[in-house]
Amino acid sequence: MKTTKNLIKAVLTFGVLLMTPLTNAQKLSVQSSNIKIDGTSTLHDWDMTSKQSVFSGTVAGNAITNVRFVMKATSLKSKESGLDKNAYKALNTEKYPDIVFTTSSIPTSGTATITGNLTITNATKEVKIPVTVTKNGDSYNIKGTTKIKMTTFGVTPPKLMMGTIKTGDDLTITINVTATN
C-alpha cells in the first residue's frame, strides 16, 4: 500500500515537473518584419521588399519552437511595377499566394544556423539560414541571410524583350523579424 502511494506521488511530481515548462511557454507573433530579396539581371541588379508577414512560434526555455513564417508573395514590392508584375507571374501568385518557412527550433538568443523548409510555389526544399537572435524584454529580433536559386523551387527566371533581358537564377534573401508575445 505504501509503495503504491509513493508511486502515485512520484508520478504526480514527475507530471508537474513536465507540465511546468509548458505552462511557462510564450506564444509569439510578428511585431514587425522586413524581408528583402536581391537579384540580378542582364540589365541591372534589382531588389524587392516586404514588411508584411505572419510569424508564429512558442518560447519555452532557450528555444523558439514550432516556428512558422508566412508572407504573401504579392507583398513583395520593387521600385518598378513591371518588375513586380513579372515576379508575380514567375511565382504564379494566383495559384500559390504564400511563401512559407517552417522550422522546429530557433535559439532565443545568439547565433546559429537553422534548418527548415522553405515553400515557394508548389516546391518545398530544406534550407539552412545563419541567424542572429537578440532578446529584448519579451521581444526577439531574428536576423539572417541566405542564398537560393529560383530554379530549385521550380521558378523559371523571368525574361523580357524576347529574351534580351534575363533575370539571374541566384537570389539573396535577408530577413529581419521581431516577434513578441
N, C-alpha and C positions, 0 to 999 in steps of 0.2 A: 504494500500500500504506500509506504513511504517512498519507494523507488518510483512509483507511478506519479506521485505528487512532484518529486524532484524532476522527473522527465517533463511533466507539463510545465513547470516553472522554467526549465531550460528552453523548451520550445517557444514559450511566450516571450522570454527575454531575447532570444535569437530573432524572433519575428519583429519585436520592437526595434532592435538594432538595425535590421534590414529595412524597415519602413522609415526610419528617421531621415536618411538621405533623400528618400522620395518626397517626404513632406516638406523638405527644405529646398526642393528643386524650384528653379525660377523659369517660367516661360518667357522667352524673348521674342520681340518682334522688331521690325526695322524702324529706326528713328530717322535715319537719313541714309541715302546711298548715292554713289556716283560711280557709274560704270563707264569706262572709256575703251573703245575698240580702235586700234590704229592699224591701217593697212596701206598698201602701195598700189600704184597703177603705172602704166607706161606714160601717163600724162603728169601725175603729181601724187604725193602722199596724201592720205585723207584720214579723217577720224570721225567717229560717231560717239555720242554720249547719251546716257540716260540717267535720270535722277529718280526714276520710278521703279520700285520693286517691292516684293513681298519677301520677308525673311522670317523664318521661324526656327526655333531651337530651344533646348532646355538646358539650363545650367545646373549641374549637380557636381559638387566638388570642384576639381580642377579642369573640367571639360564642358564644352557646349556640345550636347549630343542631339541626334536626330535633326540635323541641320537640313533645311530646305530653303532654297533661294529661287524665286521665280520672277522673271522680267518679261514684260510684253515686248516682243521683237519690234513692234511699231513705235515703242517709246524711244528707240534709238534714233537720234537726230544728228544730222551734219549741218554744215552751213549751206548746203546745196540741196534743194528739193529733188532735183533729178537724181542725185546720188542716193538719196533716201528711197526714192521710188524703185530704183534698180536693186538696191539691197533688199527691200521687202519682197520684190519679185523673186530674187535668188533664194531667199529664205522661205518662200511660199507661205507668207504670213496668214493668208486667208485660211489655209488648211492647218498650219502649225503656228499658232499665235504666240506660244510661250517658249522662252529659253529657260531651262531648269537645271540647277546644280544641286545635288544632294551628297551629303557625306555623313558618316556615322558619328564623327567627332572632330572638334576643333579645340585646341587648348584655350583656357580662359585668359592666358597672358603668355607673352614670349613669342618666339619664332618657331615655326615648324613647317614641314612640307606635308600638306594634307592630300589625301587621295579621295576622290569622289567621282560621281557620274555626272557628266555634262550631256544634256539632251538639247540638240539643235535640229530643227525639222523633225524627222522621224528616226534620227540616229542617236543612240546613247553610247558614249565612249567614256572609258576611265581616263581621268586626267589627274595630274599632280600639280598642285599650286603651292609655291612657297608663300607663307603668310606671316604677318606680324600682328599679334593681338595685344591691344593695350586696354587694360581695365581702368575705368574712371568712375568710381561710385558704383551705380547699378548699370552702367553702360559699358559696352565692349566695342571697340573700334577694330575692325578687321580689314587689313590692307594686304594686297597681294597682286602679283603679275604673273601671267603665264602666256605661252605661245601655243597656237593651234594652227592647223591647216583647214581651210574651208572644205576641201575635198574629203577629209577624214569623216566629215559629217554629211557627206552626200550633197554638199552645196557646190554648184558649179560657179567659179568666179565670174562675175559679170563681164561682158564685152560690149563695147559701144562702137558706133560708127562702123558697122560691118567688120568688127574685129580689129580695127586700127588702134583702139584704146582697150587695153586689157587690165583687169584687176589682178593683183598678185594673190597667190594662194595663202600666203602666210598672214596671220593676224596676231596682234598682241592685245591681250585683254588685261586691263587694270581695274581692280575692284577696290572700293573704299566704302565699307558699310559700317554704320554704327547702329547697334541693336541694344535695346533696353527692355526691362520687364515692366 
